[in-house]
């Protein structure tokens, strides 16, 4: 049995509920365990292949050829660290920030930890308190709660007996008691938190495309390894001879070299580095990137959903204008407004009057009816000063049944339609009576004195930022919990074409029908948290890449499910925990900078991906060719490591960090492969020709490998030059440095000995240079055809009139665009 409402639970009842698990001591499950993260980033097929090759080389005593293992280790470490950071953010999610709760037990008021609240506890609610658990009001005196973080409704909500209060809401006025009926995992705040904590990685076209290439290679590695090993064993004299003579070791090393060359490990690492550098650069602009791929993500967004409060507006109400309805001269009404603004228990709207109307002398209150958001008016009469009764409230509520006030209500509606909140100050000739106060009855004979308008403070950077998105072809949808007419008016103030707002209470439940409504309308009001999430999912189902901004708990689920979630630092803990990006100073104007940074990452990674994927293409081609020809593989792993570093790895690091303003276009993998595959085939053909030429001239394997390594390096530099266009001084310096590096590894004795390079005869060197020149010419032709094809494809999307013109003008060239 429960104790009475006045005394609350007894100690015995509290102890019983703790023992039964009916308390608020709730520890939500971790979003993803550290073990799961380690398994996802370490126990993969390709890590297994690389680790196996690495260990085998160590067993064979060929540690010099095992340098590729460092790249694989770096990939695993970066992936693990990033996912663990995301896990920590999710695990720290908390909607309830109140350090203590106020309850009544055994007839006494106590301060207890939020986790110690139990079912049926009697909460004492005072201004400033955050409700620790869902409850039902048992008594109330002017109790008002701010539920904006939960529902998006900016106005405080009156709570009377039997009304429900939700965990996470804040008491802003009055006081009351409430009986707890949901605790722990069942409470509203924790249900939202649990749903928001579902782990997911941001969608990344770069990452998914690279993973697709790795998946394709998964099916090729096994069969190719057997083919190459067989070819190398046959080249060593046959399986029996190779095993007896010990030449199987060289065959194994050659096989490992061919396998490792196929895997674009450096591309994974370079993409992570580009993301990380972008995140560091954004942090200097007060943008916190909680997941690296989000740097890319916003550059791909084609529609952005904005919550009005905290994004377009600063979230506060300011006084706009007074519209007198009586002859000037009598200042009593000004004194009344000053009193309303200075009252200690004034609500947020009334407090806006204080800066405009100064209190000259204090007024003594006679009778008073406090403001209630249910009836939306207050009334007061004074014993000194202004005579009669003064009523302040919504025009439609104060004069709802007065047919003579039609023009007044029409004017108020006109002002409200412009996005301004409207109140009317009216005067009745007689003072308030105790009966009117008890019944909360409007006094008779009210005469309107002045209309007052208030507006939300619009962020100064909102319009400029929205103009940027419009210029970039990014559509905007405003979704808010406020009145649709108010939201539409604010949207018009920031430059959006929004005649009226769509009332979300009329939105269809069907996802396809909802998507159709979203395509036809731009502004939505009275949107619930569940509807915000449904809107995001409907837009994604229609093929859009969606960004969602917000600051309240009511935005958390939508931000979680958007492709890119963006939170304000001033927002709730839940919203910040699930967002991919956080604007640390709350400035909406940072988003164009994030878009530009994302575009730089995408464009530069696409540029360097062609280097890495060309290597994969020629490695696969070489494996097939040399397995079929059954001749010795033309490279040692260490030789491939050096050529990779000089023609791909080192230059790619610098190219990935250069400025690049190219707009995002879908189809990253298709464009990359359309260049990489033919270029890789040309390189494989040239290397095969060099190897056959060495055999025709009767050269040994070490001389042959020296020649093929030189040829591969020159062809790699040709690919590097083609992908660096248009040239700048920085790019020219990078290429020149790589040429110098190649010369040094060939002529410095220590490097040449380590790499097993030998001096080449003039005829063979001439053959190598001639074949490399022909291959470089073929690469240049492939680059020209590929660039023209890409420009035409982009022109068909953007509607450019001259598709043959270079899409990156000389101005862009100065910025380093591809």
KOLVEXTI-92120 format. One line per 8 residues: number of its first residue (from 1); for each residue x, y, z of C-alpha. Coordinates in steps of 0.1 Angstrom, whole numbers, plus 5000, padded with zeros to 4 digits. Example, Ala and Ser with C-alpha at 12.3 -4.5 7.8 and 13.67 -1.06 7.14 Angstrom:
2
1 = 5123:4955:5078  5137:4989:5071
***
This chain:
818
1 = 5000:5000:5000  5011:5036:4994  5013:5062:5020  4993:5094:5017  5002:5122:4992  5013:5145:5020  5039:5122:5036  5053:5103:5006
9 = 5068:5068:5009  5081:5054:5041  5117:5042:5045  5104:5006:5044  5086:5011:5011  5117:5028:4996  5139:4999:5007  5115:4974:4992
17 = 5115:4992:4958  5153:4993:4958  5153:4956:4965  5128:4949:4937  5148:4970:4911  5121:4996:4909  5145:5025:4912  5160:5051:4889
25 = 5194:5035:4891  5197:5028:4854  5230:5021:4836  5222:5020:4798  5241:4993:4779  5273:5004:4761  5268:5013:4725  5296:4989:4714
33 = 5321:4971:4735  5358:4976:4731  5362:4940:4722  5337:4944:4693  5357:4974:4680  5390:4956:4682  5375:4926:4664  5360:4948:4637
41 = 5393:4966:4630  5419:4939:4636  5402:4905:4628  5396:4911:4591  5404:4890:4561  5429:4914:4547  5446:4920:4581  5449:4882:4583
49 = 5465:4881:4548  5489:4909:4556  5498:4894:4590  5503:4860:4575  5526:4874:4548  5544:4895:4574  5551:4865:4597  5561:4843:4569
57 = 5587:4867:4557  5601:4870:4593  5602:4832:4595  5621:4831:4562  5645:4856:4575  5635:4883:4550  5625:4911:4575  5638:4936:4549
65 = 5608:4927:4527  5582:4930:4556  5580:4968:4558  5544:4968:4545  5533:4955:4579  5537:4990:4593  5510:5004:4570  5485:4977:4580
73 = 5492:4984:4617  5486:5021:4612  5453:5014:4595  5441:4992:4624  5452:5017:4650  5435:5047:4633  5402:5027:4628  5402:5015:4664
81 = 5409:5049:4679  5381:5066:4658  5355:5040:4667  5364:5041:4703  5361:5079:4704  5326:5075:4689  5317:5048:4715  5328:5071:4744
89 = 5307:5099:4731  5277:5077:4730  5283:5061:4764  5285:5095:4780  5251:5104:4767  5229:5117:4795  5196:5136:4793  5194:5142:4831
97 = 5219:5167:4843  5204:5174:4877  5227:5163:4905  5199:5157:4929  5162:5152:4932  5138:5167:4958  5114:5141:4973  5091:5138:5003
105 = 5095:5106:5024  5082:5099:5059  5066:5133:5059  5099:5151:5054  5115:5168:5024  5148:5152:5013  5175:5158:4987  5186:5125:4971
113 = 5206:5114:4941  5186:5110:4909  5195:5073:4908  5179:5068:4942  5145:5080:4931  5120:5050:4932  5087:5042:4918  5058:5060:4936
121 = 5082:5086:4951  5066:5120:4957  5086:5146:4939  5087:5182:4951  5090:5204:4920  5104:5240:4923  5116:5265:4897  5149:5254:4883
129 = 5144:5217:4890  5149:5191:4863  5123:5163:4865  5143:5132:4874  5117:5106:4863  5083:5105:4846  5055:5113:4870  5019:5124:4874
137 = 5011:5158:4891  4992:5154:4924  4991:5191:4933  5002:5223:4915  5003:5260:4921  5011:5279:4889  5033:5250:4879  5049:5255:4844
145 = 5075:5233:4827  5098:5239:4798  5096:5209:4776  5113:5225:4746  5143:5201:4747  5119:5172:4746  5091:5182:4723  5104:5214:4705
153 = 5075:5235:4719  5091:5267:4729  5063:5280:4752  5062:5268:4789  5035:5243:4795  5010:5246:4824  5007:5215:4846  4977:5208:4868
161 = 4967:5178:4889  4967:5145:4869  4989:5160:4841  5020:5140:4831  5055:5155:4836  5084:5140:4816  5119:5133:4828  5143:5158:4814
169 = 5119:5187:4815  5126:5218:4836  5104:5237:4861  5103:5273:4851  5075:5287:4873  5053:5278:4902  5056:5247:4923  5039:5213:4928
177 = 5042:5177:4937  5041:5147:4914  5040:5109:4919  5067:5089:4900  5051:5063:4878  5081:5054:4855  5117:5050:4865  5150:5038:4850
185 = 5148:5023:4815  5110:5030:4813  5114:5068:4817  5110:5090:4786  5145:5104:4788  5162:5070:4791  5140:5056:4763  5152:5084:4740
193 = 5188:5078:4752  5187:5041:4745  5174:5045:4710  5199:5073:4703  5228:5051:4715  5225:5026:4687  5259:5025:4672  5264:5034:4635
201 = 5292:5048:4614  5285:5078:4592  5280:5069:4556  5312:5076:4536  5313:5071:4498  5351:5071:4500  5352:5044:4527  5325:5023:4512
209 = 5341:5025:4477  5375:5014:4491  5358:4986:4511  5342:4975:4479  5375:4972:4461  5389:4953:4491  5359:4929:4489  5365:4923:4452
217 = 5402:4916:4460  5390:4891:4486  5377:4868:4459  5409:4872:4438  5436:4868:4464  5432:4831:4471  5431:4819:4434  5458:4844:4424
225 = 5481:4833:4452  5479:4797:4441  5485:4806:4405  5515:4828:4413  5530:4803:4437  5526:4776:4411  5542:4798:4384  5571:4807:4407
233 = 5577:4771:4417  5577:4760:4380  5601:4789:4372  5624:4776:4400  5627:4743:4383  5595:4726:4393  5579:4718:4426  5602:4689:4434
241 = 5634:4707:4424  5624:4739:4442  5617:4721:4474  5649:4700:4474  5671:4729:4464  5655:4754:4489  5645:4777:4460  5609:4775:4473
249 = 5618:4803:4497  5624:4827:4468  5591:4815:4452  5573:4822:4484  5588:4857:4487  5578:4864:4451  5543:4852:4458  5540:4874:4488
257 = 5553:4904:4468  5526:4899:4442  5499:4896:4469  5509:4926:4489  5511:4948:4458  5475:4941:4450  5462:4955:4483  5458:4993:4484
265 = 5467:4996:4521  5482:5030:4516  5449:5043:4503  5430:5034:4535  5457:5051:4555  5458:5081:4533  5420:5085:4535  5422:5084:4573
273 = 5450:5110:4573  5430:5133:4550  5400:5130:4573  5421:5136:4604  5438:5167:4590  5405:5181:4579  5391:5175:4614  5421:5193:4629
281 = 5416:5223:4606  5379:5225:4614  5387:5224:4651  5405:5257:4646  5372:5271:4633  5354:5259:4664  5339:5228:4648  5343:5195:4666
289 = 5343:5165:4643  5332:5134:4663  5337:5110:4635  5364:5116:4608  5342:5106:4578  5318:5134:4587  5343:5158:4571  5335:5142:4538
297 = 5298:5137:4546  5286:5173:4546  5302:5179:4512  5278:5152:4498  5247:5166:4514  5220:5177:4490  5193:5186:4516  5197:5200:4551
305 = 5169:5200:4577  5171:5228:4603  5154:5231:4636  5143:5268:4639  5152:5273:4676  5189:5274:4682  5198:5272:4645  5180:5300:4627
313 = 5171:5318:4659  5191:5323:4690  5163:5308:4711  5154:5340:4730  5124:5364:4727  5130:5401:4724  5105:5430:4724  5097:5442:4689
321 = 5072:5471:4690  5043:5487:4707  5012:5496:4687  4991:5521:4708  4953:5518:4703  4944:5550:4724  4953:5586:4722  4988:5595:4734
329 = 4990:5614:4767  4980:5590:4794  5011:5570:4805  4993:5547:4829  4996:5518:4805  5034:5523:4802  5037:5520:4840  5016:5488:4839
337 = 5039:5473:4812  5070:5483:4833  5055:5466:4863  5048:5434:4842  5084:5434:4830  5099:5439:4865  5078:5413:4884  5101:5385:4899
345 = 5078:5358:4886  5073:5373:4852  5076:5348:4823  5101:5351:4795  5078:5371:4773  5069:5396:4800  5105:5401:4810  5112:5414:4775
353 = 5093:5445:4785  5117:5456:4812  5144:5471:4789  5118:5491:4770  5096:5503:4799  5115:5516:4829  5099:5515:4864  5096:5551:4877
361 = 5079:5543:4910  5068:5509:4924  5031:5500:4921  5013:5483:4950  4992:5453:4938  4956:5450:4951  4942:5419:4934  4959:5397:4908
369 = 4953:5367:4885  4987:5353:4875  4995:5344:4839  4986:5309:4828  4996:5294:4794  4963:5276:4794  4941:5308:4794  4970:5329:4781
377 = 4963:5361:4800  4969:5377:4834  4951:5404:4853  4961:5429:4880  4946:5459:4898  4966:5484:4919  4959:5502:4951  4980:5531:4939
385 = 4987:5545:4905  4968:5532:4874  4931:5527:4881  4909:5498:4870  4920:5463:4860  4947:5457:4835  4948:5425:4815  4978:5413:4794
393 = 4975:5383:4771  4968:5369:4737  4943:5390:4718  4923:5359:4707  4919:5349:4743  4913:5383:4759  4886:5393:4733  4876:5358:4721
401 = 4838:5364:4726  4837:5402:4719  4822:5407:4684  4831:5444:4685  4868:5436:4684  4869:5421:4650  4893:5447:4636  4916:5443:4666
409 = 4918:5406:4662  4924:5409:4624  4953:5433:4631  4967:5409:4657  4964:5380:4633  4982:5401:4606  5010:5408:4630  5012:5371:4641
417 = 5013:5361:4605  5046:5381:4601  5062:5358:4627  5057:5380:4657  5042:5369:4689  5013:5393:4698  4999:5404:4731  4972:5429:4739
425 = 4971:5452:4770  4935:5460:4779  4918:5480:4807  4886:5474:4826  4871:5504:4846  4866:5484:4878  4892:5468:4901  4894:5430:4903
433 = 4871:5414:4928  4880:5385:4951  4853:5365:4933  4869:5371:4899  4903:5361:4913  4889:5329:4927  4871:5320:4895  4899:5333:4873
441 = 4872:5352:4854  4880:5380:4830  4867:5414:4841  4839:5429:4822  4841:5461:4800  4876:5455:4787  4890:5481:4763  4921:5475:4742
449 = 4949:5499:4750  4979:5486:4730  4991:5457:4709  5026:5445:4717  5047:5424:4694  5077:5402:4702  5100:5383:4680  5126:5356:4682
457 = 5161:5368:4678  5174:5356:4644  5210:5346:4642  5229:5372:4622  5247:5346:4602  5216:5326:4593  5207:5343:4560  5242:5344:4546
465 = 5246:5307:4553  5213:5297:4537  5222:5318:4507  5254:5298:4504  5235:5265:4505  5211:5277:4478  5240:5287:4456  5255:5252:4461
473 = 5223:5234:4452  5216:5222:4487  5178:5223:4495  5166:5234:4529  5137:5221:4551  5127:5239:4583  5112:5215:4608  5101:5229:4642
481 = 5078:5222:4671  5065:5257:4670  5034:5272:4652  5038:5267:4614  5028:5303:4607  5055:5316:4631  5081:5292:4616  5072:5303:4580
489 = 5075:5340:4589  5110:5334:4604  5119:5314:4573  5109:5344:4551  5130:5367:4573  5161:5346:4565  5154:5346:4527  5134:5314:4522
497 = 5103:5314:4500  5078:5301:4524  5043:5315:4520  5028:5293:4547  5041:5265:4570  5028:5230:4568  5011:5217:4600  5029:5184:4608
505 = 4997:5171:4624  4985:5166:4589  5016:5147:4577  5009:5112:4563  5024:5081:4580  5033:5063:4548  5070:5069:4540  5065:5074:4503
513 = 5035:5098:4508  5056:5117:4534  5085:5120:4510  5061:5135:4484  5049:5161:4509  5085:5170:4518  5093:5176:4481  5065:5200:4478
521 = 5068:5220:4511  5098:5237:4527  5086:5247:4562  5069:5225:4588  5056:5233:4622  5042:5214:4652  5066:5186:4644  5071:5159:4671
529 = 5104:5142:4678  5091:5110:4662  5081:5130:4631  5115:5146:4628  5130:5112:4626  5104:5100:4601  5111:5131:4579  5148:5123:4579
537 = 5142:5087:4570  5117:5096:4543  5141:5120:4526  5169:5093:4527  5145:5068:4512  5139:5093:4484  5176:5092:4476  5187:5124:4494
545 = 5219:5127:4515  5205:5144:4545  5220:5167:4572  5201:5176:4603  5208:5204:4627  5194:5210:4662  5201:5215:4698  5172:5199:4718
553 = 5166:5163:4729  5136:5164:4705  5162:5166:4677  5184:5137:4689  5167:5109:4671  5166:5128:4638  5202:5139:4642  5211:5102:4649
561 = 5195:5089:4617  5206:5117:4594  5236:5111:4572  5253:5140:4590  5240:5152:4623  5250:5187:4635  5246:5199:4670  5251:5233:4688
569 = 5274:5233:4718  5246:5250:4738  5224:5220:4730  5215:5190:4752  5240:5164:4761  5220:5138:4741  5220:5158:4709  5258:5165:4711
577 = 5265:5128:4719  5248:5115:4688  5259:5143:4664  5287:5139:4639  5297:5176:4641  5293:5201:4669  5295:5238:4664  5314:5248:4695
585 = 5305:5284:4694  5270:5278:4680  5277:5297:4648  5257:5284:4619  5280:5302:4596  5307:5276:4601  5289:5251:4579  5301:5265:4546
593 = 5337:5260:4558  5328:5224:4567  5314:5219:4533  5346:5233:4517  5368:5212:4538  5348:5181:4529  5351:5189:4492  5388:5192:4496
601 = 5390:5158:4512  5368:5141:4485  5385:5157:4456  5421:5151:4469  5414:5115:4480  5398:5109:4445  5430:5122:4430  5454:5100:4451
609 = 5430:5070:4449  5438:5068:4412  5475:5063:4421  5468:5035:4446  5442:5018:4424  5465:5019:4394  5490:5000:4415  5463:4974:4424
617 = 5454:4971:4387  5489:4965:4375  5496:4942:4405  5467:4920:4396  5476:4921:4359  5513:4912:4367  5502:4883:4389  5480:4868:4361
625 = 5507:4873:4334  5536:4859:4353  5516:4830:4366  5506:4822:4330  5541:4827:4316  5556:4808:4346  5586:4831:4349  5601:4846:4380
633 = 5582:4876:4395  5600:4908:4386  5601:4925:4420  5611:4919:4456  5587:4932:4483  5613:4958:4494  5616:4971:4458  5579:4975:4455
641 = 5579:4993:4489  5604:5019:4476  5586:5024:4442  5553:5027:4460  5567:5053:4484  5583:5074:4457  5555:5073:4431  5524:5069:4454
649 = 5528:5071:4491  5549:5102:4498  5534:5123:4470  5499:5112:4479  5504:5124:4514  5511:5160:4502  5485:5159:4474  5458:5149:4498
657 = 5463:5180:4519  5464:5206:4491  5435:5231:4486  5408:5219:4463  5375:5236:4456  5360:5211:4433  5322:5204:4439  5312:5169:4449
665 = 5299:5146:4422  5287:5111:4429  5305:5082:4413  5339:5084:4430  5348:5047:4424  5336:5046:4388  5357:5076:4379  5388:5063:4397
673 = 5386:5028:4381  5380:5042:4347  5415:5057:4348  5432:5032:4371  5424:5000:4353  5436:5010:4318  5467:5028:4333  5474:4997:4354
681 = 5472:4975:4323  5496:4997:4304  5521:4995:4333  5518:4957:4335  5524:4954:4298  5554:4977:4300  5569:4958:4330  5563:4925:4312
689 = 5580:4938:4281  5611:4949:4301  5612:4915:4318  5611:4897:4285  5637:4920:4271  5661:4911:4299  5655:4874:4293  5662:4879:4256
697 = 5695:4896:4265  5704:4868:4288  5705:4889:4320  5703:4875:4355  5672:4880:4377  5688:4908:4398  5696:4928:4367  5662:4922:4354
705 = 5646:4933:4386  5667:4965:4386  5654:4973:4351  5618:4965:4359  5620:4986:4391  5633:5016:4372  5607:5011:4345  5579:5008:4371
713 = 5592:5039:4389  5592:5060:4357  5557:5048:4348  5545:5056:4383  5559:5091:4380  5541:5094:4347  5508:5085:4364  5517:5110:4393
721 = 5523:5138:4368  5490:5131:4350  5470:5131:4382  5487:5163:4395  5475:5184:4366  5470:5214:4365  5505:5220:4378  5514:5244:4405
729 = 5548:5252:4420  5540:5230:4449  5531:5200:4428  5561:5205:4405  5583:5205:4436  5567:5172:4448  5573:5155:4415  5609:5168:4413
737 = 5616:5156:4448  5604:5121:4439  5627:5120:4408  5656:5130:4430  5647:5102:4454  5646:5077:4427  5681:5087:4415  5694:5085:4451
745 = 5682:5050:4457  5698:5039:4425  5732:5055:4430  5737:5056:4468  5756:5024:4476  5738:5016:4509  5704:5020:4493  5713:5001:4461
753 = 5728:4972:4481  5697:4970:4504  5674:4970:4474  5696:4946:4454  5701:4970:4425  5728:4963:4400  5744:4986:4373  5727:4981:4339
761 = 5743:4977:4306  5737:5005:4281  5716:4984:4257  5693:4972:4285  5691:5006:4301  5681:5021:4267  5655:4993:4263  5641:5001:4298
769 = 5639:5038:4291  5623:5033:4256  5596:5010:4269  5590:5034:4299  5586:5063:4275  5561:5045:4253  5542:5035:4284  5542:5071:4297
777 = 5528:5083:4264  5500:5057:4267  5493:5069:4302  5491:5105:4290  5466:5095:4263  5445:5076:4289  5445:5107:4312  5434:5130:4284
785 = 5405:5107:4274  5395:5102:4310  5395:5139:4318  5374:5147:4288  5349:5120:4296  5346:5132:4332  5341:5168:4321  5314:5159:4297
793 = 5296:5138:4324  5298:5167:4349  5286:5192:4322  5255:5171:4316  5247:5174:4353  5255:5210:4358  5242:5222:4324  5275:5238:4313
801 = 5274:5250:4277  5310:5241:4269  5317:5205:4281  5350:5205:4263  5363:5233:4285  5384:5223:4315  5360:5223:4344  5387:5237:4366
809 = 5395:5271:4353  5428:5289:4357  5414:5305:4389  5408:5270:4403  5443:5260:4391  5457:5286:4414  5440:5268:4443  5453:5235:4433
817 = 5421:5220:4419  5424:5188:4399
***
